[in-house]
């Protein structure tokens, strides 16, 4: 009974020599290391862009304050037709 056969492992019929497995592992590690450098460059760029974006406010303070004053004074009116158009343009209702 030889040790070159492993039964019951889903079609794994033959175990290759140890040297060939080590060479494959070395190639895989080298390939992953090269990929890691590319990913690392991308990650640094993404981090930089996120830092830049965090300094940009999505809320326009002047506009918010004007709406607050109008609400407090009872002058704020919503243009329902424009709201409906904006919803349709945004694609929110697309399924």
Secondary structure, 3 states (H helix, E strand, C coil): CCCCCCCCCCCCCCCCCHHHHHHHHHHHHHHHHHHHHHHHHHHHHHHHHHHHHHCCCCCCHHHHHHHHHHHHCCCCCCCHHHHHHHHHHHCCCCC
